[in-house]
Amino acid sequence: ERDGSDVRVADYVIIPHPKVLTTPDLNVEEMVRISLGAFAQQKSLEGAAVVMSVPGYDGLARFAKLPPIPKKAIPQTVLFEANQQIPFPLEEVEWDYHVFSSADSLEHEVGIFAIIKEKIAQRIGLYKELGIRPSGLTLGPVAVYNAMMFDRGLGEGEKPVLAFLDIGTRATDLVVIQDGRCWIRTFPIGGHSFTEAIVSAFSMPYGKADRNKVDAATHKYGKQLLKSMNPVFEDLVQEVRRSLGHHASLNPGKPITQIIGLGSTFRIPGLRTVLQDQLKVEVRRFQDFERSKVEGSAGAEFSGSAINLATAIGLALQGLGQSAINVNLSPVGSLREQVWRRKTKWFVAAALVMCVGSAALF
């Protein structure tokens, strides 16, 4: 909720899935259903706006510079760009865009975001089973951008170019913020890759390997565990280096000065040091939010989990209307359904008034 120019986290809950979603032969949909059920039992969403995200690898983010054109010509130009940038017929996707512009330049840059309708329907269907109807839907890396823009004040004045490396379960999102503008690249290396390396080297159960990768520093076979993950370290460095190089080619003279790590995978011993040494860029692990706080005794627990909560904070900011990018990939039909449902009580009230008025006249 709003707290002056800042926000206050009124409540939060973290519900771990009973099993890691990348566990082999796991029914992922059923596992998510169980976790959502646990959430619905613990917290009431009555009257709350719900904003959800899909992972970056399930969607698409593209960026293009527009020629100097009048503002009224932007929508038509963006439609042309969307047809060029989205590798599917537009009728098969939900898409939205955001225009980045500055007062001292006639040039505009557009971010185009899309996801296949089938994937949205599958995800929203799970929520609807429990009576949860999202009013907004965006991509995970966009939510991270919104969270960091707000929390670090990156849209205010001259700021260094920062990259946020969000290592998820299946993939990694690199979110670069430069002069308030956004650039995103997603590649298929995540926590699952490190876990699989340990499973392959030691033939241990997946769940145990997933726990051991983070505890390698204190594990009696820690050196062997870290050695088994070396190929994944190398692949991750290579992909990040490729991403940084691509961004540099698009933005000469504006190098990324710092990388900030997000996600539980950044707790793997030595990961930050390897990235920093190989990339020759300062790498830090995200520690805490500066403007999004939890009051009272829960504050310490919230801070300890902050490395995993950037996406959630970004979604909450969008729900409050405090987000820098407000794209919404919710199906139009779903949004219309919610609008009519909110109006239903007024229709009923109006009908009752008409009935009472007619009876009085009679």
C-alpha positions as CSV (number, residue, x, y, z in Angstrom):
1,E,0.0,0.0,0.0
2,R,1.0,3.6,-0.5
3,D,3.0,5.4,2.3
4,G,3.5,8.9,1.1
5,S,6.0,8.8,-1.8
6,D,7.1,5.3,-0.7
7,V,5.2,2.1,-0.2
8,R,4.7,-0.2,2.7
9,V,4.4,-4.0,2.5
10,A,1.2,-4.5,4.4
11,D,1.5,-8.3,4.3
12,Y,3.3,-11.0,2.6
13,V,3.7,-14.8,2.5
14,I,6.3,-17.1,0.9
15,I,5.0,-20.6,0.1
16,P,7.7,-23.0,-1.1
17,H,6.5,-25.7,-3.5
18,P,6.4,-29.1,-1.9
19,K,9.0,-30.2,-4.6
20,V,11.2,-28.2,-6.9
21,L,9.2,-27.7,-10.1
22,T,12.1,-29.0,-12.3
23,T,12.1,-32.4,-10.5
24,P,12.0,-35.1,-13.3
25,D,8.6,-36.6,-14.0
26,L,6.9,-34.1,-11.7
27,N,3.3,-33.0,-12.6
28,V,4.1,-29.2,-12.5
29,E,0.5,-28.1,-12.9
30,E,-0.6,-30.2,-10.0
31,M,2.2,-28.9,-7.8
32,V,1.3,-25.3,-8.6
33,R,-2.3,-26.1,-7.9
34,I,-1.3,-27.4,-4.4
35,S,0.8,-24.3,-3.7
36,L,-2.0,-21.9,-4.8
37,G,-4.4,-23.8,-2.6
38,A,-2.1,-23.4,0.4
39,F,-1.9,-19.6,-0.4
40,A,-5.7,-19.3,-0.7
41,Q,-6.1,-20.9,2.7
42,Q,-3.7,-18.6,4.4
43,K,-4.6,-15.3,2.8
44,S,-7.8,-13.7,1.7
45,L,-7.7,-11.7,-1.6
46,E,-11.2,-10.3,-1.1
47,G,-11.3,-6.8,-2.7
48,A,-7.6,-6.9,-3.7
49,A,-6.2,-6.3,-7.1
50,V,-4.2,-9.3,-8.2
51,V,-1.2,-8.9,-10.6
52,M,0.7,-11.9,-11.8
53,S,3.7,-12.6,-14.0
54,V,4.9,-15.3,-16.4
55,P,8.7,-16.1,-16.6
56,G,10.7,-14.3,-19.2
57,Y,11.3,-17.6,-21.2
58,D,7.6,-18.0,-21.6
59,G,7.2,-14.6,-23.2
60,L,9.0,-12.2,-25.5
61,A,10.6,-8.8,-25.1
62,R,11.9,-6.8,-28.0
63,F,13.2,-3.3,-28.2
64,A,13.4,-1.0,-31.2
65,K,14.3,2.7,-31.9
66,L,11.6,4.7,-33.7
67,P,12.4,7.5,-36.1
68,P,11.4,11.1,-35.1
69,I,7.6,11.0,-35.7
70,P,4.6,12.8,-34.2
71,K,3.1,11.2,-31.1
72,K,-0.1,10.4,-32.9
73,A,1.8,8.3,-35.5
74,I,3.5,6.1,-32.7
75,P,0.7,3.5,-32.4
76,Q,0.7,2.7,-36.1
77,T,4.5,2.6,-36.2
78,V,4.6,0.3,-33.2
79,L,2.0,-2.0,-34.9
80,F,4.4,-2.3,-37.9
81,E,7.3,-3.0,-35.5
82,A,5.2,-5.7,-33.6
83,N,4.6,-7.5,-36.9
84,Q,8.3,-7.5,-37.6
85,Q,9.5,-8.4,-34.1
86,I,7.0,-11.0,-32.9
87,P,7.6,-14.3,-34.6
88,F,3.9,-15.4,-34.5
89,P,0.7,-14.0,-36.0
90,L,-0.5,-11.2,-33.8
91,E,-3.9,-12.8,-33.4
92,E,-2.2,-15.7,-31.6
93,V,-0.6,-13.6,-29.0
94,E,-1.4,-11.0,-26.3
95,W,0.9,-8.1,-26.7
96,D,1.5,-4.6,-25.4
97,Y,4.1,-2.0,-25.6
98,H,5.8,0.9,-23.7
99,V,7.4,3.9,-25.3
100,F,10.6,5.3,-23.7
101,S,11.1,9.0,-24.5
102,S,12.8,12.0,-23.1
103,A,12.0,15.7,-23.2
104,D,15.3,16.7,-24.9
105,S,15.0,14.2,-27.8
106,L,12.6,13.6,-30.7
107,E,13.6,10.0,-30.9
108,H,11.6,7.3,-29.2
109,E,12.4,3.8,-28.2
110,V,9.7,1.1,-27.8
111,G,9.6,-2.0,-25.8
112,I,7.3,-4.7,-27.2
113,F,6.2,-7.5,-24.9
114,A,4.2,-10.6,-25.9
115,I,3.1,-14.1,-24.9
116,I,1.2,-16.8,-26.7
117,K,-2.5,-16.8,-25.7
118,E,-2.5,-20.5,-25.1
119,K,0.2,-20.1,-22.4
120,I,-1.8,-17.3,-20.7
121,A,-5.0,-19.4,-20.7
122,Q,-3.3,-22.3,-19.1
123,R,-1.8,-20.2,-16.3
124,I,-4.9,-18.1,-15.6
125,G,-7.0,-21.3,-15.6
126,L,-5.1,-22.5,-12.5
127,Y,-5.8,-19.3,-10.7
128,K,-9.5,-19.3,-11.6
129,E,-10.0,-22.7,-10.1
130,L,-9.4,-21.1,-6.7
131,G,-11.4,-18.0,-7.5
132,I,-8.3,-15.8,-8.1
133,R,-8.8,-13.6,-11.1
134,P,-5.7,-11.5,-12.0
135,S,-6.4,-7.9,-13.2
136,G,-2.9,-7.6,-14.6
137,L,-0.3,-9.9,-16.2
138,T,3.2,-9.0,-17.2
139,L,6.6,-10.7,-17.8
140,G,8.8,-11.5,-14.8
141,P,11.8,-9.4,-16.0
142,V,9.5,-6.4,-16.6
143,A,8.4,-6.7,-12.9
144,V,12.0,-6.8,-11.9
145,Y,12.7,-3.6,-13.9
146,N,9.7,-1.9,-12.2
147,A,10.9,-2.9,-8.7
148,M,14.4,-1.7,-9.2
149,M,13.4,1.5,-11.0
150,F,11.3,2.4,-8.0
151,D,13.5,1.1,-5.2
152,R,16.7,2.6,-6.5
153,G,15.2,5.7,-8.0
154,L,16.9,4.9,-11.3
155,G,14.6,7.3,-13.3
156,E,15.7,10.3,-11.4
157,G,18.7,12.3,-12.6
158,E,22.0,11.0,-13.8
159,K,22.4,7.3,-12.8
160,P,25.0,4.7,-13.6
161,V,24.1,1.9,-16.0
162,L,23.1,-1.1,-13.9
163,A,22.3,-4.7,-14.9
164,F,20.2,-7.0,-12.7
165,L,20.9,-10.7,-13.3
166,D,17.9,-12.7,-12.1
167,I,18.8,-16.4,-12.2
168,G,15.5,-18.3,-12.1
169,T,14.8,-22.0,-12.0
170,R,14.9,-22.7,-15.7
171,A,16.4,-19.5,-17.2
172,T,18.1,-16.3,-16.5
173,D,16.9,-12.7,-17.2
174,L,19.4,-9.9,-17.7
175,V,17.6,-6.6,-17.1
176,V,19.7,-3.5,-18.0
177,I,18.5,-0.1,-16.8
178,Q,20.1,2.8,-18.6
179,D,18.7,6.4,-18.3
180,G,15.5,4.9,-17.1
181,R,15.2,2.7,-20.2
182,C,14.9,-1.0,-20.2
183,W,16.7,-3.7,-22.1
184,I,16.1,-7.4,-21.5
185,R,17.7,-10.7,-22.6
186,T,16.7,-14.1,-21.4
187,F,18.8,-17.3,-21.9
188,P,18.2,-20.9,-20.9
189,I,20.5,-21.4,-17.9
190,G,19.1,-21.5,-14.4
191,G,19.3,-23.1,-11.0
192,H,18.1,-26.4,-12.7
193,S,21.3,-26.4,-14.7
194,F,23.5,-26.5,-11.6
195,T,21.3,-29.1,-9.9
196,E,21.5,-31.3,-13.0
197,A,25.3,-31.1,-13.0
198,I,25.4,-32.4,-9.5
199,V,22.9,-35.2,-10.2
200,S,24.9,-36.3,-13.2
201,A,28.2,-36.3,-11.3
202,F,27.0,-38.0,-8.1
203,S,23.9,-39.9,-9.2
204,M,22.0,-38.5,-6.2
205,P,18.3,-37.7,-6.0
206,Y,17.3,-34.4,-7.6
207,G,15.9,-32.8,-4.4
208,K,19.1,-33.6,-2.4
209,A,21.3,-32.2,-5.2
210,D,19.2,-29.0,-5.3
211,R,19.9,-28.5,-1.5
212,N,23.5,-29.4,-1.8
213,K,24.4,-26.9,-4.5
214,V,23.7,-24.0,-2.0
215,D,25.3,-25.8,0.9
216,A,28.5,-26.6,-1.0
217,A,30.6,-24.3,1.2
218,T,29.9,-26.3,4.3
219,H,29.4,-29.8,2.8
220,K,32.0,-32.4,3.4
221,Y,32.3,-32.9,-0.3
222,G,32.1,-29.2,-1.1
223,K,35.1,-29.1,-3.4
224,Q,33.7,-32.0,-5.5
225,L,30.3,-30.4,-5.7
226,L,31.7,-27.1,-6.9
227,K,33.9,-28.8,-9.4
228,S,30.9,-30.6,-10.9
229,M,29.2,-27.2,-11.4
230,N,32.2,-25.6,-13.2
231,P,30.9,-26.3,-16.7
232,V,27.6,-24.5,-15.8
233,F,29.6,-21.6,-14.3
234,E,31.5,-21.3,-17.6
235,D,28.3,-21.4,-19.7
236,L,26.7,-18.8,-17.5
237,V,29.7,-16.5,-17.8
238,Q,29.7,-16.9,-21.6
239,E,26.0,-16.0,-21.9
240,V,26.3,-13.0,-19.7
241,R,29.4,-11.8,-21.6
242,R,27.5,-12.2,-24.9
243,S,24.5,-10.2,-23.4
244,L,26.8,-7.4,-22.2
245,G,28.5,-7.3,-25.6
246,H,25.2,-7.0,-27.4
247,H,24.0,-4.2,-25.2
248,A,27.4,-2.4,-25.6
249,S,27.0,-2.6,-29.4
250,L,23.6,-1.0,-29.2
251,N,24.7,1.7,-26.6
252,P,28.4,2.6,-27.4
253,G,30.0,4.8,-24.7
254,K,27.6,3.7,-22.0
255,P,29.1,0.6,-20.3
256,I,27.4,-1.4,-17.6
257,T,29.1,-0.4,-14.3
258,Q,27.7,-3.0,-11.9
259,I,25.7,-6.3,-12.0
260,I,23.4,-7.0,-9.1
261,G,22.4,-10.7,-8.6
262,L,18.9,-11.9,-7.8
263,G,17.4,-15.3,-7.1
264,S,18.4,-18.2,-4.8
265,T,21.0,-19.5,-7.2
266,F,23.1,-16.5,-6.3
267,R,23.6,-18.2,-2.9
268,I,25.9,-20.8,-4.6
269,P,29.3,-20.3,-3.1
270,G,31.8,-18.6,-5.4
271,L,29.2,-17.7,-8.1
272,R,29.5,-14.0,-7.6
273,T,33.3,-14.1,-7.5
274,V,33.5,-16.2,-10.7
275,L,31.2,-13.7,-12.6
276,Q,33.2,-10.7,-11.3
277,D,36.6,-12.1,-12.1
278,Q,35.6,-13.3,-15.6
279,L,33.5,-10.4,-16.7
280,K,35.7,-7.6,-15.2
281,V,32.6,-5.9,-13.9
282,E,31.6,-5.4,-10.2
283,V,29.1,-8.0,-9.2
284,R,27.0,-7.7,-6.0
285,R,24.3,-9.9,-4.5
286,F,21.0,-8.0,-3.8
287,Q,20.7,-7.5,-0.1
288,D,17.5,-5.5,0.7
289,F,15.0,-3.1,-0.6
290,E,15.5,0.6,0.2
291,R,11.9,1.9,-0.3
292,S,9.7,-1.2,0.1
293,K,9.8,-2.0,3.8
294,V,8.0,-4.4,6.2
295,E,7.3,-3.0,9.6
296,G,7.6,-4.8,12.9
297,S,9.1,-8.2,13.7
298,A,8.6,-9.6,10.2
299,G,11.0,-7.0,8.8
300,A,14.1,-9.1,9.3
301,E,12.6,-12.2,7.7
302,F,11.4,-10.1,4.7
303,S,14.9,-8.7,4.3
304,G,16.4,-12.2,4.4
305,S,14.1,-13.2,1.5
306,A,14.6,-10.0,-0.5
307,I,16.8,-11.7,-3.1
308,N,13.8,-13.6,-4.2
309,L,11.1,-10.9,-4.0
310,A,12.0,-8.4,-6.7
311,T,9.4,-9.8,-9.1
312,A,6.6,-9.8,-6.5
313,I,7.4,-6.2,-5.4
314,G,7.4,-5.1,-9.1
315,L,4.0,-6.7,-9.5
316,A,2.6,-5.0,-6.4
317,L,3.9,-1.7,-7.6
318,Q,2.0,-2.2,-10.9
319,G,-1.1,-2.9,-8.9
320,L,-0.7,0.4,-7.1
321,G,-0.1,2.3,-10.3
322,Q,3.5,3.0,-9.3
323,S,5.3,1.1,-12.0
324,A,7.5,2.7,-14.7
325,I,6.2,0.1,-17.3
326,N,2.5,-0.7,-17.1
327,V,2.1,-3.2,-19.8
328,N,-0.8,-5.7,-19.3
329,L,-0.9,-9.0,-21.2
330,S,-4.1,-10.2,-19.6
331,P,-6.6,-11.4,-22.2
332,V,-9.1,-8.7,-23.2
333,G,-12.0,-11.1,-22.5
334,S,-10.8,-11.7,-19.0
335,L,-10.5,-8.0,-18.2
336,R,-13.9,-7.4,-19.6
337,E,-15.3,-10.2,-17.5
338,Q,-13.9,-8.5,-14.4
339,V,-15.3,-5.1,-15.3
340,W,-18.8,-6.5,-15.7
341,R,-18.5,-8.5,-12.5
342,R,-17.7,-5.3,-10.6
343,K,-20.6,-3.5,-12.2
344,T,-23.1,-6.3,-11.4
345,K,-23.8,-5.1,-7.9
346,W,-24.6,-1.6,-9.3
347,F,-27.0,-3.2,-11.9
348,V,-28.8,-5.1,-9.2
349,A,-29.0,-1.9,-7.0
350,A,-30.4,0.1,-10.0
351,A,-32.9,-2.6,-10.7
352,L,-34.1,-2.6,-7.1
353,V,-34.5,1.2,-7.2
354,M,-36.5,1.0,-10.4
355,C,-38.7,-1.7,-8.9
356,V,-39.3,0.3,-5.7
357,G,-40.0,3.5,-7.8
358,S,-42.5,1.6,-10.0
359,A,-44.3,0.2,-7.0
360,A,-44.5,3.7,-5.5
361,L,-46.0,5.1,-8.7
362,F,-48.5,2.2,-8.9
